[in-house]
Amino acid sequence: MPEEIVILGGGVGGTLTANLLDKRLPKGSARIKIVDPMGIHVYQPGFLYVALGLANSGWLSRSLRSLLRPGIEVVIDSAVKIDAKSKKILLERDGELSYDRLVIATGSYSDEQKVPGLHEGSYNFYSMAEAERLREALNNFTGGTILIGIAGMPYKCPPAPVEFAFLLDEMLRKRKIRDKTRIRFLSPLNRAFTIESASKMVQPLFEERGIELETFVNVDTVDPEKHELTSIEGETYSYDLAVLVPPHRAAAFLVDSGLVDKSGWLAVDPNTLEVVGQEGMYGIGDTTNLPISKSGSTAHFESPVVVEQIRRSIVGSNTNLLSSIGRIKRRSVSPSKLRYKGKVTCFLETGHRKATILIFNYDKPPNPPKPSVVWHLAKWFFNRIYWITVPRGRV
Ligand SMILES: Cc1cc2nc3c(=O)[nH]c(=O)nc-3n(C[C@H](O)[C@H](O)[C@H](O)COP(=O)(O)OP(=O)(O)OC[C@H]3O[C@@H](n4cnc5c(N)ncnc54)[C@H](O)[C@@H]3O)c2cc1C
């Protein structure tokens, strides 16, 4: 009998994993299903460009079906509960699904209700709708104070608010209203953002551009009428426009299924990515509790590790069947493919057609090179080739 493999989530991690499994598993050894509420794959890094009027939203989404290999079944539905004992997933619209192996890649959700006044009093670029709303507000902006801040940790793509600050500065200069605008960057930490070595590169550039860095600002409330933000530390910041990264959380069904740890994220082994205490169940991407950036790149590097473990477990348990099909390739797999070591690679735009790159893992922090046009062009190129590479498993 073919193994039933179910993947929850058709974003970066889920789409890539489905395609890699279909490519690498012996034919006939598994049935692969991917569950996603809309059946639409979204390229979220593009939200930043949409918010700043640098791109329209048309190129940011594709149908999931169009990105998947033909043998993979798409189930348009949402998981509402996982029963790990009976290996069943309860779906919102259409009954339940059984699985032998399960990959959870349901990303992260914005949790705006966590901070009073946040939704009414601020903008963000963490969804298509919010990015479009922010673009409109920036179009109408003629000068004043703009706050850029983080209303909860962890959040996806830690460099994104920093990139937004640099690109906003550039945009306002082009519109000749920079001298009428104060940009204040509110960080919950003692530096510009999570990674110390990258902050050391970012902070002098903030100074050079007149972007004011305020440290230890943990957002408590936002008052949409007074246009004021109050921090847990007791300070008040007035604004004309506030751009605040909303708090993030894992999908609610993971909490209801008892699969999250105290932090509220899916508890996985940092190297094998297996869900703690659940054999044959894996987690990748934003939804995990790993101490590493929530980024598409993380999901991209995690996916082959999960695929290789599933491949091994299936080939091992179906040797006779697979030998008879004659499609097992006896190749040795490097041990590195069986363990995720925290690899992440992220570009960071610094404005004026320059960018740098952050390459790091669990043990080694990044040592970002001086911002240059080369990395800006590399990011630009990556944005263009995304649809024919990453989700299809071609890089
Ligand atoms: C503005 C911005 C800029 C970014 N820039 C970068 C960047 O430059 N580089 C980078 O690497 N990353 C970047 N990211 C982060 C990156 O987009 C995410 O980290 C990445 O998409 C995470 O992949 P994922 O597969 O974990 O989740 P997602 O890609 O978010 O996919 C999750 C999927 O799960 C589905 N889902 C949710 N709930 C359920 C359910 N109950 N049942 C079934 N399916 C469900 C969702 O509909 C979605 O399709 C950026 C993000 C933003 C917002």
The ligand as an ORCA input file, in Angstrom:
! r2SCAN-3c Opt
* xyz 0 1
  C       6.952     41.803      4.160
  C       7.636     40.479      4.209
  C       8.905     40.362      3.662
  C       9.556     39.141      3.693
  N      10.796     39.050      3.113
  C      11.449     37.875      3.147
  C      12.720     37.748      2.527
  O      13.260     38.691      1.953
  N      13.338     36.537      2.593
  C      12.766     35.470      3.222
  O      13.368     34.393      3.235
  N      11.555     35.557      3.802
  C      10.885     36.721      3.784
  N       9.640     36.829      4.359
  C       9.115     35.719      5.181
  C       8.507     34.594      4.364
  O       7.543     35.049      3.456
  C       7.894     33.569      5.322
  O       8.793     33.328      6.349
  C       7.593     32.278      4.578
  O       6.523     32.499      3.691
  C       7.270     31.161      5.554
  O       6.946     29.993      4.855
  P       5.940     28.927      5.484
  O       5.814     27.847      4.507
  O       6.341     28.619      6.855
  O       4.568     29.730      5.638
  P       3.717     30.492      4.541
  O       4.501     30.732      3.314
  O       3.124     31.661      5.254
  O       2.577     29.446      4.172
  C       1.663     28.973      5.113
  C       0.491     28.389      4.363
  O      -0.297     27.633      5.273
  C      -1.656     27.864      4.979
  N      -2.443     27.559      6.177
  C      -2.615     28.327      7.262
  N      -3.421     27.728      8.141
  C      -3.763     26.541      7.615
  C      -4.591     25.464      8.057
  N      -5.234     25.502      9.216
  N      -4.719     24.374      7.250
  C      -4.063     24.322      6.057
  N      -3.288     25.319      5.590
  C      -3.138     26.414      6.363
  C      -1.688     29.324      4.574
  O      -2.860     29.626      3.838
  C      -0.425     29.440      3.748
  O      -0.674     29.150      2.388
  C       8.935     38.022      4.306
  C       7.641     38.135      4.832
  C       7.000     39.350      4.785
  C       5.601     39.465      5.339
*
